[in-house]
Amino acid sequence: MRLIIILNHKFSLHFCMKYLVNIGYMTYTYHKPCTQKNTKERYYGMIDIEALKSLNQLKQISVTEHARIRLIERGIVIDDIINCIRTGKIIKQYEDDKPFPSCLILGASTHNTPIHIVASTDDEYIYLITAYYPDNTKWESDFKTRKEH
């Protein structure tokens, strides 16, 4: 199994390796993020959940730095992400996001708890942008609709 982490200049390889050991994955693969420059004609519009489900395996999930930090803060593991995509439905599309459109997915964690993830894809990898457990005070009981304030 491989977990892909996008490195930036702020974090060393040692730090990433330590993180992988801490979450139980002992291998590391560097994946340079795709840029819109090479793919701009292909990526516009909406993401299909079936396309994400077809890519939904550990070796094809790229965890952005922001997502890595949020996963640790929120106690979410990569198995929760995989289960969310497997069981989930897209509840919001962000078609104008760059470099690729992204979407908000509502699914279930491995403990059958509702979980939201924001992800993008280039048809080769799933790019995890963030993940969180939806808050009852901010979301309706179906966790698909934000409460109005």
N, CA, C and O atoms as a DFTB+ gen file, in Angstrom:
596 C
 N C O
     1  1       0.824      -1.180       0.000
     2  2       0.000       0.000       0.000
     3  2       0.865       1.240       0.000
     4  3       1.953       1.251       0.577
     5  1       0.374       2.301      -0.658
     6  2       1.086       3.566      -0.668
     7  2       0.142       4.683      -0.264
     8  3      -1.042       4.649      -0.597
     9  1       0.653       5.660       0.442
    10  2      -0.072       6.878       0.758
    11  2       0.699       8.000       0.109
    12  3       1.910       8.116       0.300
    13  1       0.024       8.820      -0.648
    14  2       0.699       9.894      -1.361
    15  2       0.519      11.187      -0.586
    16  3      -0.604      11.572      -0.262
    17  1       1.617      11.852      -0.290
    18  2       1.587      13.141       0.393
    19  2       2.277      14.152      -0.505
    20  3       3.380      13.915      -0.998
    21  1       1.620      15.272      -0.709
    22  2       2.225      16.334      -1.502
    23  2       3.115      17.150      -0.571
    24  3       2.643      17.714       0.416
    25  1       4.396      17.207      -0.892
    26  2       5.341      17.964      -0.077
    27  2       5.396      19.410      -0.534
    28  3       5.219      19.706      -1.715
    29  1       5.638      20.291       0.391
    30  2       5.988      21.646       0.018
    31  2       7.254      22.008       0.788
    32  3       7.752      21.213       1.586
    33  1       7.767      23.203       0.546
    34  2       9.060      23.572       1.103
    35  2       9.080      23.663       2.624
    36  3      10.159      23.725       3.215
    37  1       7.924      23.672       3.272
    38  2       7.883      23.839       4.723
    39  2       8.119      22.536       5.492
    40  3       8.442      22.572       6.679
    41  1       7.965      21.404       4.838
    42  2       8.052      20.141       5.552
    43  2       9.109      19.246       4.942
    44  3       9.223      19.138       3.721
    45  1       9.871      18.614       5.794
    46  2      10.944      17.737       5.335
    47  2      10.421      16.336       5.078
    48  3       9.345      15.961       5.544
    49  1      11.190      15.579       4.339
    50  2      10.856      14.181       4.093
    51  2      10.819      13.417       5.415
    52  3       9.971      12.547       5.609
    53  1      11.738      13.744       6.321
    54  2      11.759      13.097       7.631
    55  2      10.429      13.293       8.358
    56  3       9.892      12.351       8.941
    57  1       9.895      14.521       8.322
    58  2       8.630      14.816       8.973
    59  2       7.520      13.975       8.358
    60  3       6.692      13.422       9.082
    61  1       7.492      13.871       7.041
    62  2       6.456      13.082       6.373
    63  2       6.592      11.598       6.693
    64  3       5.592      10.911       6.902
    65  1       7.814      11.109       6.731
    66  2       8.023       9.703       7.068
    67  2       7.537       9.425       8.499
    68  3       6.908       8.401       8.764
    69  1       7.837      10.349       9.405
    70  2       7.393      10.201      10.786
    71  2       5.863      10.167      10.834
    72  3       5.284       9.367      11.569
    73  1       5.214      11.023      10.061
    74  2       3.751      11.049       9.992
    75  2       3.220       9.699       9.498
    76  3       2.267       9.167      10.068
    77  1       3.817       9.151       8.460
    78  2       3.369       7.875       7.917
    79  2       3.503       6.762       8.947
    80  3       2.625       5.907       9.064
    81  1       4.582       6.776       9.680
    82  2       4.763       5.783      10.728
    83  2       3.690       5.970      11.798
    84  3       3.124       4.993      12.289
    85  1       3.410       7.230      12.160
    86  2       2.426       7.515      13.204
    87  2       1.020       7.060      12.826
    88  3       0.257       6.657      13.704
    89  1       0.658       7.113      11.547
    90  2      -0.694       6.699      11.162
    91  2      -0.744       5.250      10.699
    92  3      -1.795       4.764      10.282
    93  1       0.386       4.560      10.771
    94  2       0.380       3.135      10.502
    95  2       0.747       2.724       9.094
    96  3       0.648       1.544       8.758
    97  1       1.166       3.653       8.264
    98  2       1.594       3.320       6.911
    99  2       3.099       3.498       6.838
   100  3       3.614       4.567       7.166
   101  1       3.794       2.488       6.423
   102  2       5.249       2.492       6.505
   103  2       5.948       2.853       5.200
   104  3       7.177       2.919       5.159
   105  1       5.194       3.086       4.141
   106  2       5.827       3.421       2.870
   107  2       5.517       4.857       2.492
   108  3       4.554       5.445       2.986
   109  1       6.319       5.406       1.633
   110  2       6.172       6.800       1.218
   111  2       6.412       6.910      -0.279
   112  3       7.364       6.332      -0.803
   113  1       5.566       7.638      -0.958
   114  2       5.739       7.908      -2.384
   115  2       5.533       9.392      -2.601
   116  3       4.539       9.957      -2.144
   117  1       6.461      10.024      -3.291
   118  2       6.294      11.439      -3.629
   119  2       5.495      11.531      -4.914
   120  3       5.800      10.845      -5.890
   121  1       4.480      12.371      -4.920
   122  2       3.688      12.611      -6.118
   123  2       3.605      14.106      -6.340
   124  3       3.041      14.830      -5.519
   125  1       4.159      14.568      -7.436
   126  2       4.091      15.989      -7.763
   127  2       2.675      16.308      -8.213
   128  3       2.142      15.620      -9.084
   129  1       2.052      17.330      -7.643
   130  2       0.676      17.634      -8.013
   131  2       0.565      18.009      -9.489
   132  3       1.456      18.641     -10.056
   133  1      -0.547      17.604     -10.094
   134  2      -0.795      17.978     -11.485
   135  2      -1.092      19.469     -11.555
   136  3      -1.571      20.063     -10.590
   137  1      -0.806      20.061     -12.694
   138  2      -1.109      21.470     -12.878
   139  2      -2.126      21.621     -13.980
   140  3      -2.222      20.776     -14.870
   141  1      -2.876      22.682     -13.922
   142  2      -3.893      22.919     -14.925
   143  2      -3.267      23.131     -16.298
   144  3      -3.908      22.857     -17.313
   145  1      -2.046      23.605     -16.350
   146  2      -1.374      23.879     -17.611
   147  2      -1.411      22.674     -18.555
   148  3      -1.647      22.828     -19.753
   149  1      -1.177      21.475     -18.012
   150  2      -1.137      20.275     -18.840
   151  2      -2.509      19.692     -19.138
   152  3      -2.637      18.860     -20.036
   153  1      -3.534      20.106     -18.410
   154  2      -4.812      19.406     -18.500
   155  2      -6.005      20.335     -18.606
   156  3      -7.135      19.892     -18.401
   157  1      -5.800      21.604     -18.916
   158  2      -6.900      22.550     -18.798
   159  2      -8.069      22.268     -19.729
   160  3      -9.199      22.638     -19.411
   161  1      -7.835      21.625     -20.866
   162  2      -8.959      21.334     -21.740
   163  2      -9.829      20.211     -21.198
   164  3     -11.014      20.139     -21.523
   165  1      -9.258      19.325     -20.371
   166  2      -9.982      18.153     -19.902
   167  2     -10.787      18.404     -18.646
   168  3     -11.802      17.741     -18.433
   169  1     -10.371      19.342     -17.801
   170  2     -10.964      19.435     -16.477
   171  2     -11.760      20.705     -16.287
   172  3     -11.223      21.769     -15.979
   173  1     -13.029      20.562     -16.477
   174  2     -13.962      21.632     -16.189
   175  2     -15.290      20.967     -15.903
   176  3     -15.525      19.839     -16.337
   177  1     -16.146      21.636     -15.193
   178  2     -17.448      21.064     -14.932
   179  2     -17.497      20.245     -13.661
   180  3     -16.725      20.458     -12.726
   181  1     -18.421      19.307     -13.650
   182  2     -18.737      18.590     -12.418
   183  2     -17.991      17.266     -12.303
   184  3     -17.593      16.655     -13.295
   185  1     -17.819      16.852     -11.055
   186  2     -17.181      15.575     -10.744
   187  2     -18.271      14.525     -10.569
   188  3     -19.315      14.798      -9.976
   189  1     -18.029      13.348     -11.075
   190  2     -18.957      12.234     -10.962
   191  2     -18.497      11.320      -9.821
   192  3     -17.328      10.938      -9.769
   193  1     -19.400      10.972      -8.917
   194  2     -19.033      10.124      -7.777
   195  2     -18.517       8.769      -8.249
   196  3     -17.649       8.183      -7.601
   197  1     -19.030       8.267      -9.354
   198  2     -18.568       6.973      -9.858
   199  2     -17.106       7.050     -10.297
   200  3     -16.363       6.080     -10.148
   201  1     -16.690       8.197     -10.836
   202  2     -15.277       8.376     -11.200
   203  2     -14.400       8.335      -9.957
   204  3     -13.324       7.736      -9.973
   205  1     -14.851       8.967      -8.883
   206  2     -14.095       8.921      -7.624
   207  2     -14.066       7.509      -7.055
   208  3     -13.032       7.062      -6.559
   209  1     -15.176       6.814      -7.120
   210  2     -15.230       5.450      -6.590
   211  2     -14.300       4.524      -7.358
   212  3     -13.732       3.598      -6.779
   213  1     -14.135       4.762      -8.660
   214  2     -13.238       3.916      -9.458
   215  2     -11.767       4.137      -9.094
   216  3     -10.935       3.259      -9.322
   217  1     -11.446       5.298      -8.534
   218  2     -10.076       5.616      -8.109
   219  2      -9.858       5.377      -6.620
   220  3      -8.747       5.565      -6.123
   221  1     -10.888       4.971      -5.911
   222  2     -10.894       4.952      -4.447
   223  2     -10.074       3.808      -3.860
   224  3     -10.618       2.813      -3.380
   225  1      -8.752       3.974      -3.911
   226  2      -7.845       3.057      -3.241
   227  2      -6.655       3.869      -2.745
   228  3      -6.342       4.929      -3.287
   229  1      -6.013       3.369      -1.734
   230  2      -4.966       4.104      -1.040
   231  2      -3.909       4.674      -1.980
   232  3      -3.504       5.827      -1.827
   233  1      -3.464       3.889      -2.941
   234  2      -2.377       4.334      -3.810
   235  2      -2.795       5.455      -4.758
   236  3      -1.940       6.037      -5.426
   237  1      -4.086       5.772      -4.833
   238  2      -4.536       6.822      -5.731
   239  2      -5.157       8.000      -4.991
   240  3      -5.868       8.808      -5.590
   241  1      -4.892       8.100      -3.694
   242  2      -5.367       9.243      -2.914
   243  2      -4.169      10.103      -2.548
   244  3      -3.234       9.647      -1.890
   245  1      -4.211      11.331      -2.979
   246  2      -3.159      12.294      -2.695
   247  2      -3.666      13.249      -1.617
   248  3      -4.681      13.921      -1.800
   249  1      -2.962      13.304      -0.511
   250  2      -3.386      14.112       0.637
   251  2      -2.662      15.450       0.586
   252  3      -1.437      15.500       0.693
   253  1      -3.413      16.534       0.423
   254  2      -2.793      17.851       0.408
   255  2      -2.271      18.183       1.798
   256  3      -2.687      17.571       2.781
   257  1      -1.391      19.121       1.881
   258  2      -0.830      19.524       3.173
   259  2      -1.932      19.998       4.120
   260  3      -1.935      19.649       5.301
   261  1      -2.853      20.785       3.605
   262  2      -3.974      21.254       4.424
   263  2      -4.757      20.062       4.979
   264  3      -5.088      20.024       6.164
   265  1      -5.047      19.102       4.120
   266  2      -5.812      17.933       4.560
   267  2      -5.035      17.122       5.590
   268  3      -5.618      16.639       6.560
   269  1      -3.738      16.968       5.394
   270  2      -2.920      16.213       6.341
   271  2      -3.038      16.803       7.742
   272  3      -3.205      16.074       8.720
   273  1      -2.952      18.112       7.828
   274  2      -3.053      18.797       9.118
   275  2      -4.436      18.603       9.721
   276  3      -4.561      18.305      10.909
   277  1      -5.478      18.771       8.907
   278  2      -6.850      18.628       9.407
   279  2      -7.162      17.193       9.836
   280  3      -7.859      16.984      10.829
   281  1      -6.657      16.211       9.103
   282  2      -6.888      14.817       9.495
   283  2      -6.335      14.540      10.884
   284  3      -6.987      13.893      11.703
   285  1      -5.136      15.028      11.142
   286  2      -4.516      14.837      12.455
   287  2      -5.322      15.554      13.533
   288  3      -5.623      14.972      14.575
   289  1      -5.674      16.825      13.283
   290  2      -6.427      17.612      14.261
   291  2      -7.774      16.975      14.598
   292  3      -8.217      17.011      15.746
   293  1      -8.418      16.392      13.591
   294  2      -9.785      15.897      13.756
   295  2      -9.866      14.399      14.028
   296  3     -10.961      13.852      14.160
   297  1      -8.718      13.734      14.113
   298  2      -8.709      12.306      14.406
   299  2      -9.317      11.451      13.307
   300  3      -9.910      10.408      13.580
   301  1      -9.169      11.888      12.077
   302  2      -9.697      11.153      10.926
   303  2      -8.544      10.382      10.289
   304  3      -7.464      10.932      10.078
   305  1      -8.778       9.115       9.985
   306  2      -7.751       8.283       9.354
   307  2      -8.107       8.055       7.887
   308  3      -9.242       8.276       7.466
   309  1      -7.124       7.615       7.127
   310  2      -7.311       7.440       5.688
   311  2      -8.396       6.405       5.384
   312  3      -9.069       6.509       4.358
   313  1      -8.577       5.415       6.249
   314  2      -9.658       4.443       6.043
   315  2     -11.034       5.105       6.098
   316  3     -11.959       4.675       5.409
   317  1     -11.170       6.157       6.920
   318  2     -12.424       6.925       6.959
   319  2     -12.673       7.608       5.616
   320  3     -13.809       7.661       5.144
   321  1     -11.617       8.127       5.004
   322  2     -11.728       8.800       3.707
   323  2     -12.165       7.800       2.644
   324  3     -13.077       8.071       1.864
   325  1     -11.516       6.655       2.618
   326  2     -11.852       5.623       1.633
   327  2     -13.295       5.167       1.812
   328  3     -14.022       5.003       0.832
   329  1     -13.713       4.961       3.062
   330  2     -15.093       4.536       3.327
   331  2     -16.089       5.626       2.958
   332  3     -17.169       5.324       2.449
   333  1     -15.750       6.878       3.203
   334  2     -16.628       7.997       2.847
   335  2     -16.880       8.019       1.336
   336  3     -18.020       8.165       0.895
   337  1     -15.828       7.874       0.560
   338  2     -15.998       7.877      -0.902
   339  2     -16.799       6.645      -1.337
   340  3     -17.669       6.738      -2.203
   341  1     -16.501       5.504      -0.738
   342  2     -17.194       4.262      -1.103
   343  2     -18.695       4.346      -0.822
   344  3     -19.503       3.862      -1.615
   345  1     -19.072       4.961       0.306
   346  2     -20.477       5.014       0.715
   347  2     -21.150       6.339       0.367
   348  3     -22.360       6.484       0.538
   349  1     -20.377       7.298      -0.116
   350  2     -20.864       8.664      -0.191
   351  2     -21.601       9.085      -1.439
   352  3     -21.688       8.374      -2.440
   353  1     -22.130      10.294      -1.312
   354  2     -22.796      10.985      -2.412
   355  2     -22.271      12.404      -2.452
   356  3     -21.971      12.997      -1.416
   357  1     -22.161      12.944      -3.650
   358  2     -21.742      14.336      -3.795
   359  2     -22.933      15.217      -3.456
   360  3     -24.013      15.063      -4.026
   361  1     -22.728      16.151      -2.515
   362  2     -23.823      17.039      -2.116
   363  2     -23.597      18.478      -2.577
   364  3     -24.513      19.299      -2.524
   365  1     -22.388      18.782      -3.027
   366  2     -22.102      20.134      -3.541
   367  2     -20.935      20.056      -4.504
   368  3     -19.946      19.369      -4.248
   369  1     -21.060      20.766      -5.613
   370  2     -19.992      20.850      -6.617
   371  2     -19.367      22.248      -6.537
   372  3     -20.066      23.249      -6.377
   373  1     -18.053      22.290      -6.650
   374  2     -17.307      23.555      -6.704
   375  2     -16.606      23.592      -8.056
   376  3     -15.404      23.344      -8.153
   377  1     -17.369      23.903      -9.093
   378  2     -16.894      23.808     -10.468
   379  2     -15.786      24.796     -10.806
   380  3     -15.000      24.554     -11.722
   381  1     -15.714      25.905     -10.076
   382  2     -14.729      26.937     -10.388
   383  2     -13.423      26.799      -9.616
   384  3     -12.528      27.628      -9.777
   385  1     -13.294      25.776      -8.785
   386  2     -12.046      25.574      -8.041
   387  2     -10.886      25.303      -8.995
   388  3     -11.077      24.754     -10.080
   389  1      -9.701      25.687      -8.585
   390  2      -8.497      25.505      -9.391
   391  2      -7.486      24.676      -8.615
   392  3      -7.447      24.814      -7.392
   393  1      -6.686      23.848      -9.209
   394  2      -6.562      23.666     -10.649
   395  2      -7.631      22.772     -11.242
   396  3      -7.759      22.703     -12.464
   397  1      -8.420      22.069     -10.396
   398  2      -9.492      21.211     -10.878
   399  2     -10.756      21.507     -10.088
   400  3     -10.677      21.979      -8.954
   401  1     -11.917      21.240     -10.667
   402  2     -13.147      21.340      -9.884
   403  2     -13.071      20.397      -8.685
   404  3     -12.378      19.381      -8.729
   405  1     -13.782      20.739      -7.624
   406  2     -13.826      19.865      -6.458
   407  2     -15.278      19.673      -6.047
   408  3     -16.186      20.272      -6.623
   409  1     -15.479      18.829      -5.044
   410  2     -16.836      18.565      -4.589
   411  2     -16.833      18.215      -3.104
   412  3     -15.819      17.803      -2.540
   413  1     -17.992      18.392      -2.498
   414  2     -18.216      18.012      -1.106
   415  2     -18.971      16.690      -1.109
   416  3     -20.026      16.563      -1.730
   417  1     -18.423      15.721      -0.414
   418  2     -19.014      14.387      -0.357
   419  2     -19.486      14.114       1.060
   420  3     -18.758      14.356       2.023
   421  1     -20.702      13.612       1.184
   422  2     -21.220      13.133       2.458
   423  2     -21.203      11.611       2.412
   424  3     -21.805      11.001       1.528
   425  1     -20.518      11.013       3.357
   426  2     -20.453       9.559       3.443
   427  2     -20.356       9.145       4.889
   428  3     -20.654       9.924       5.795
   429  1     -19.938       7.914       5.099
   430  2     -19.822       7.373       6.453
   431  2     -18.369       7.040       6.746
   432  3     -17.645       6.555       5.876
   433  1     -17.947       7.305       7.980
   434  2     -16.614       6.901       8.428
   435  2     -16.625       5.395       8.675
   436  3     -17.656       4.740       8.517
   437  1     -15.490       4.860       9.059
   438  2     -15.433       3.433       9.360
   439  2     -16.256       3.077      10.600
   440  3     -16.565       1.906      10.822
   441  1     -16.610       4.072      11.403
   442  2     -17.444       3.859      12.593
   443  2     -18.898       4.208      12.309
   444  3     -19.709       4.339      13.225
   445  1     -19.217       4.357      11.012
   446  2     -20.568       4.669      10.545
   447  2     -21.050       6.040      11.017
   448  3     -22.250       6.254      11.183
   449  1     -20.121       6.963      11.232
   450  2     -20.426       8.339      11.598
   451  2     -20.445       9.171      10.322
   452  3     -19.581       8.984       9.465
   453  1     -21.408      10.089      10.167
   454  2     -21.399      10.948       8.972
   455  2     -20.092      11.742       8.896
   456  3     -19.604      12.250       9.906
   457  1     -19.547      11.838       7.717
   458  2     -18.301      12.569       7.491
   459  2     -18.393      13.304       6.158
   460  3     -18.961      12.795       5.192
   461  1     -17.832      14.498       6.122
   462  2     -17.736      15.276       4.889
   463  2     -16.286      15.289       4.432
   464  3     -15.373      15.429       5.245
   465  1     -16.080      15.145       3.142
   466  2     -14.750      15.390       2.581
   467  2     -14.908      16.279       1.361
   468  3     -15.909      16.217       0.647
   469  1     -13.903      17.101       1.142
   470  2     -13.814      17.887      -0.091
   471  2     -12.663      17.293      -0.870
   472  3     -11.552      17.151      -0.359
   473  1     -12.944      16.947      -2.121
   474  2     -11.942      16.286      -2.943
   475  2     -12.028      16.770      -4.380
   476  3     -13.028      17.338      -4.819
   477  1     -10.948      16.524      -5.088
   478  2     -10.840      16.862      -6.496
   479  2     -10.204      15.662      -7.194
   480  3      -9.683      14.762      -6.535
   481  1     -10.246      15.649      -8.509
   482  2      -9.612      14.558      -9.244
   483  2      -9.112      15.042     -10.599
   484  3      -9.620      16.005     -11.173
   485  1      -8.099      14.337     -11.085
   486  2      -7.615      14.577     -12.450
   487  2      -7.755      13.299     -13.276
   488  3      -7.071      13.137     -14.286
   489  1      -8.617      12.414     -12.863
   490  2      -8.861      11.101     -13.473
   491  2      -7.725      10.118     -13.254
   492  3      -7.776       8.997     -13.761
   493  1      -6.697      10.517     -12.505
   494  2      -5.602       9.623     -12.160
   495  2      -5.490       9.463     -10.640
   496  3      -5.190       8.382     -10.135
   497  1      -5.735      10.555      -9.932
   498  2      -5.664      10.577      -8.473
   499  2      -6.865      11.307      -7.913
   500  3      -7.473      12.139      -8.587
   501  1      -7.206      10.988      -6.664
   502  2      -8.148      11.766      -5.876
   503  2      -7.293      12.678      -5.013
   504  3      -6.399      12.206      -4.311
   505  1      -7.554      13.966      -5.055
   506  2      -6.836      14.939      -4.235
   507  2      -7.726      15.315      -3.059
   508  3      -8.741      15.990      -3.229
   509  1      -7.342      14.877      -1.879
   510  2      -8.100      15.191      -0.685
   511  2      -7.743      16.598      -0.234
   512  3      -6.579      16.889       0.044
   513  1      -8.732      17.462      -0.162
   514  2      -8.513      18.860       0.216
   515  2      -8.755      19.061       1.707
   516  3      -7.963      19.716       2.385
   517  1      -9.845      18.502       2.218
   518  2     -10.114      18.556       3.653
   519  2     -11.145      17.490       4.009
   520  3     -11.798      16.919       3.136
   521  1     -11.275      17.237       5.292
   522  2     -12.264      16.279       5.799
   523  2     -12.660      16.706       7.203
   524  3     -11.839      17.204       7.973
   525  1     -13.929      16.503       7.522
   526  2     -14.411      16.861       8.860
   527  2     -15.706      16.120       9.155
   528  3     -16.400      15.652       8.252
   529  1     -16.010      16.027      10.443
   530  2     -17.294      15.503      10.869
   531  2     -18.251      16.689      10.935
   532  3     -17.977      17.658      11.642
   533  1     -19.364      16.631      10.214
   534  2     -20.277      17.787      10.204
   535  2     -20.879      18.054      11.587
   536  3     -21.236      17.136      12.326
   537  1     -20.975      19.325      11.900
   538  2     -21.467      19.797      13.186
   539  2     -22.998      19.931      13.137
   540  3     -23.537      20.567      12.231
   541  1     -23.692      19.333      14.109
   542  2     -25.166      19.394      14.170
   543  2     -25.691      20.821      14.238
   544  3     -26.802      21.094      13.785
   545  1     -24.898      21.739      14.804
   546  2     -25.368      23.122      14.926
   547  2     -25.256      23.883      13.607
   548  3     -25.873      24.937      13.451
   549  1     -24.481      23.365      12.660
   550  2     -24.296      24.054      11.381
   551  2     -25.004      23.369      10.213
   552  3     -25.202      23.974       9.159
   553  1     -25.383      22.100      10.406
   554  2     -25.990      21.316       9.329
   555  2     -27.351      20.789       9.769
   556  3     -27.562      20.492      10.945
   557  1     -28.272      20.676       8.814
   558  2     -29.565      20.049       9.069
   559  2     -29.334      18.587       9.442
   560  3     -28.218      18.086       9.303
   561  1     -30.354      17.907       9.905
   562  2     -30.210      16.535      10.399
   563  2     -29.760      15.547       9.321
   564  3     -29.218      14.490       9.645
   565  1     -29.979      15.880       8.038
   566  2     -29.525      14.989       6.962
   567  2     -28.061      15.228       6.589
   568  3     -27.502      14.488       5.780
   569  1     -27.439      16.252       7.169
   570  2     -26.051      16.654       6.928
   571  2     -25.765      17.032       5.471
   572  3     -24.609      17.087       5.049
   573  1     -26.836      17.291       4.708
   574  2     -26.687      17.699       3.306
   575  2     -26.904      19.194       3.117
   576  3     -26.461      19.773       2.125
   577  1     -27.587      19.814       4.071
   578  2     -27.979      21.216       3.940
   579  2     -27.465      22.005       5.129
   580  3     -27.659      21.617       6.281
   581  1     -26.799      23.130       4.834
   582  2     -26.360      24.028       5.903
   583  2     -27.552      24.740       6.493
   584  3     -28.472      25.133       5.775
   585  1     -27.535      24.904       7.799
   586  2     -28.586      25.670       8.460
   587  2     -28.393      27.146       8.149
   588  3     -27.268      27.635       8.045
   589  1     -29.492      27.832       8.006
   590  2     -29.418      29.273       7.759
   591  2     -29.344      30.005       9.096
   592  3     -30.021      29.649      10.060
   593  1     -28.515      31.025       9.125
   594  2     -28.336      31.780      10.382
   595  2     -28.963      33.123      10.280
   596  3     -28.917      33.900      11.234
